[in-house]
């Protein structure tokens, strides 16, 4: 139980840090910042999807379809930036 609490606390801390990092780098200059913010968003998606939505226990079809959907979504956003 102790390792579960430590793991969940680390995920929460990582999500908070990534949120703050994305917020402060949003107003930055240049196109590279947009890709950094997209990478942060993609990382946050994986942390939330597999740890808090309990999708790590779901069937592989659902896991793969959701990951592909988000990859296409973030890919489309990155081409428009």
Buried (B, 14 or more C-beta within 10 A) or exposed (E): EEEEEEEEEEBEEBBEEBEEEBEEBEEEEEEEBBEBBBBBBBBBBEBEBBBEEEBEEEEEEEBEEBBEEBEEEBEEEBEEE
